[in-house]
Amino acid sequence: MRAVVFVSPEEPVEVWEVDLQPPGPGEVLVQIVAAGVCHSDLHLLRGEWIVPTPFVLGHEGSGVVVQVGADVTELSEGDHVVLSWVAPCGACRHCRSGHEARCEVAATVVGPGGVLSDGTSRLSRHGQTVFHQLGVSSYAEFAVVPASGAIPVSKDAPLDTLALLGCAVTTGVGAVMNTAKVHRGSTVAVVGCGGVGLSVVQGARLAGADRIIAIDVRPEKAALALTLGATEAIDVSEVAADIALRELIPGGVDYAFDAIGKVTTTEQVIRMLGIGGSAVLVGLPPSGARASFEPLELAGADQRILGSNYGGIQPSRDIPWLVDRFRAGELLLEPLVSARRELEAASDALEELESGRALRTLLLPGA
């Protein structure tokens, strides 16, 4: 099959012909309809996260099940699915307590190993191992994934658009609903209006927040947030985000979300908090990054710093719920799509994301 492969930060990504083994026990083969180009992919291309190479890119996607492995009973050929890069085992202590995003087995897959849960790869080229990205590798015509990471969805919703639910939208809305548990009538600040940040904005709207302040260095992105639920927008191209926010709301906000993941933005959202406020870290930084805060001020104001991994979701519960919100017109996905491109345009799509020009590009392997 054709797949987009990363070898090193010094080399551009390329489309290779690679071999893909059939699904093993507990796995399914999915024909990819769409793969979302995510900012996390850029960390890998820059060499900021250590992973084995070469590997097939992509952890956000959707498709159709074309083959099921042994012991798979919950999926059938022809099912439409959204791929979840957390494929919960259902048996570890975190899964049993309802915190599937913390699954201990999934953590071994999404870590630096580049393999599936049995410790092996299904991908190869000329007999040499090619590795997986986050157990998905969706920049390809097909993917073998754990059955628990292929979430069946309604067939009457556009499958290419639903690819966004594999990471960006789920991460953003989930951070609001599950991690922060934003309450009705609250004040919310969102730093960064990319695909994840705009999903945080929509999550805050769904949660009933009273004021939602969208903050970005690109005024057009902050303006787009106003169409998705933000009540106010701040252009911080020439002023620090926390200073601008404090001018608008001197007492600070109840919730501040860092949807970028830089040290500066993390420190800024902490400084945005009012009494009892929560800073929610959604965007991911390079490995080894360190941020600082004043512990006395944090404790004295009864504030919290919350890390949010994949929006703290339960994939089989939350992804279908998001599909329902989309079908009801309450969750807007199409405004997040910058373009739909063929697989061979992956390098250009990544460059457009790096430059800040794109929100989410969808790669269509069948195009």
N, C-alpha and C positions, 0 to 999 in steps of 0.2 A: 504494500500500500504506500501512498504518498504521505509524508509526514514532515513537519518543520522541525529541524534538529539544531540544537545549540551545542557547539564544541568548546569554545573558549571566548572570553571577552574580546580577544584580539581578532576574532573572525566573525563575519556576518552570519546570521542564521541562514540555513539553506533548506530547500525541499529535497529530501532523500527518498529513495525507494527502500523501505525497511520491511522486515518480516515480522509478522504478529502471530503468535501461537493462539490456538483456540482457547476458550475459557476453561478453567479448571473447576473443581468443586467449589460451589458458593460464588461463582463468578458469571458474568454475562458479557457477550460481545455486542457492542453498540455501534451502529453506523452513525457517525457524527453529522448532524445537520448544521450546527453552528457552534463556533468557539469564540468566546469573548477574550479580547486582548486586555489584560489586567496590569495595573501598575506593579503588582508583585513580581510579574515576569521581568520587569526592568531590573529589579534587585539582582536577579540571577544573571542577566546579561552583563551587568556591571561588575560581576564578581563579588558582590557584597554579601551573598549567602553562599556557603560552601556546599556544593553538591557534586556527585560523580558525573562525569561526562563521557561520551556524548549522551544527551537525553532529548526526548521529544517534548516540546513545549506544550503548555496549556493545562489549566486546571478549572476553567469555567466552560461549560458546554451543555449541549442538549442533543438528543438523537433518538433513534429507534432501535429497540432490541431486535437483533437478528439471530441470536443463538444463546441458549442458556446452558450453563454447566450443570454437573450433577449436584443434587441436593438443593437446587433452586426451585422454590415452590411459589414465591410471591410475585414472580414476573413471568411473562410469556412473550414469545416472538410477536412482534408488531406493536408492543407497548411503546408509547411515547414516554421518554424519561428526561429529567434534568439530572445532570451529574453533580454529585456532592463530593468535594475533595476530602471531606470527613465521612468515612464509611464506618459507622459505629459497629462494634462487635456485639453489643447488646448484653454482654456478660460481665464486663469489668465493673468495678465499684462505681465509677462515674456514670456509665450507661445505666446501671440499675437504679441510680438516684435521679435519673432524668437529665443528666448533664452530658449529653452525647458529644458535644463539641470538645469535651475533655477526654474522650475515649483513649485508653492506654494503648490499645492495639493500633488505632488510627494514628496515634502520635509516632509510632515507629515507622509508619508509611510516609507521613508528611514530613518527617525529619530528613536527615542528610543521606538516607540510604538509597533512594531512587528505585526502590523495589516495591512489590506488593506485599500483602500481609504474611505470605509464606516465606518471605525473604528472597524471592527470585523475581526476575524480570520476564515479561512475555515478549519483549522486543529484542530484535537483533538485526545485524547487517553483515552479510558475508561470514556468518558464524560467530561474529563478535557481539558481545552484549551491548545493547542500547538501553538506557535507563528511562524510568518514568518520572514525570513531574507530579508530585503530590498525589501519586496513585491514580492519575487521570490521563494526562497527555492527550489533550483534546485537539491540538493543532494537527489533526490527522484525519484520514478518511474513516478510520475505525479505532475503537479503544476497547480493551478488556479491562473491566473494573469489577470490584466486589459488588455483589447484588445489593447490599445495603447502601451503596453509594450511587445507585441508579433509582431515582425516585419517580414512580409513575405519576403522570399528570394527565389532565383532561386532553382528549384529542381534538377538541374544538377550539383550542387556543393556538396561536401561531408559534410553532415549535422553535423557529429561529429566534424570535424575540424572547422566549422563555429561557434561553441560554443565560441571560443576565441574572437569573435566579440562582445560578450555580455558585456565584461568589458575591459580586458587587452589591446587588440589591438585598440579598439575604444578610450579608455582613452589616450593611447600614441599618436596615429596618430592625434586624435582630439586636443590634447594639442598643437601640432605643427601647425595644419591648422587653428583651430578656436581661441584658446586662445592667442598664441604667434603671429600667422600670419607670420611665418618665411618667409623671402623674398629670392628670388633666389640670389645666390652668397654669402650668409651670412656664418658666422662661428658659429658652434653649439657645445656645450659640453653637454654630457649626463652622469650624475652620477648615476650608478646603471644599470646593464645589465641583469635584470630579464625580465619577460614577458612584463611588461610595458615599461621599459627602451629600450629594443630592438625594441618595437613598435615605440617609439619616434625616434629612429635611422632611422627606415624605413620611418616614416613620414617626417623627415628632408631630406631624399633622394628624396622622392616624391615631396617635395617642391623646390628642386633644390639647396639646400645648397652646398656651395663650399667645406667647411671643416667640417667634423663631427667627433668629438673626443669622443670615448667611454671610460668610466672610471669605473673600478670595482676593488674590492679587490681580485677577483678570475680571474686570467689571462685567463682561458679557456672561461669565459663568455665574456670578452673583445675581445678575439680572434673571438668568434662567431659573435660579432657585425661587424667585418670586412667583413664577408660574406653576411651581410644584408644591407650594405650601408655605414658603418663607414669608414672614410678615414685613421684614426689613432686610436690606442688603447693604453691606459695607465693602467698599473698595479699599483694600489695604496695600495698594501698590506703593504708596509713599508714606505710610504710617504703620507703626507696630499694631498688630491685631488686638492685643489686650488693652492698649491705650485707647484705640478707637472704640472698643466695646464699652469701656468704662465711661467714656464720654456720653455714650448713648444710654447706658444703664449704670449709674454710679455705684449702686449697691451690689453689682455683680449678678450673675445668673444662677439658676438652680442646677443647670446641666450645661457643660461645655464639652464638645466632642472634637477631638483632634482626628480629622480624616486624612491627614497628610503623613504624619509620622516622622517629622524632623525634630531634632532636639529643640529648636527654637519654638516650633508650634506646640510641642508638648508643654514646655514651660509657660507658654502664653495662655493655654487653656486653663492651667492651674491658677494663674493669676486672674482669670476672669470670674472665678467662683465667688458667689455670695455666701452668707452664713448657711451651713448645712448643704452646700453645693457638692456636686460630683463631677470630676473630670474623667472623661471616658476616652481611652486611647484605642483608636480603631485603626488608623493608618500604621504601617509597619516601617520601622527604621532599619538601617543597615545593622548587621551583627556588631556588637561591641559598643553601640552608641550609649551615652550616659546623659541623663537629664537631672536637674537639681530643683529643689523646692525648699521652702522654709518649714521644717516640721512643727515648730511652735505655732506658727500661723495656721497651719493646716489643722492641728489638733484643737487649737483655741477656737477656731470657727466651726468645728465639727464637720470638716470637709473630708472627701474621699477621692482617692485616685483608683480608677477601675480599668483593668485591662480587659479587652473584649476580643476573644478569639472566635472568628466566624459568627459573630453575633450571638454566641451562646445558644445556638439553635439545636433543636431536635429535627434533623432533616426530614424524616417521614411525616412529621406533624407540621412544621413551619413552611416548607416549600409548597405543599398543596394549599395551605392557607393563603400564601402570597398569590398563587395562581387565582384563587377565588377573588381576592381583592382586585387583581388585574382585570378579571372578567367582569367585575361589577363596576369598573371605571374608577375605583378608589385609589389604585396604584398605577401610576403612569410609567410605562417602560420605553415607549418609542422615543420620547425626547432625550433619553440617555444614549441613543444610538447615533454615533457620528457618521458611520458609513458601514456598508456591507461589501466585503472584498473577497476575492478568490484566495485560495491558500497561498499561492505564490506571492501575494502582496504582504505577507506577514512582516517582512523586514521594514517595509514602508509604514505599515500600521504601528509597529513598535516605535519607530522614529517620530511619528506624529503624536503618539502618546507622550513620549519623552519631552517633546517640545512644548507640551501643554495645549496643543491645538485641538486634540481629540478628547472626547469623553470615553466612549466605548466603541471600538470597531469590532464588528462581527466577521469572522472568517468563515466562509462557506465552502467546505471541501468539495461539495458537489457542483459548485458553480463552474 
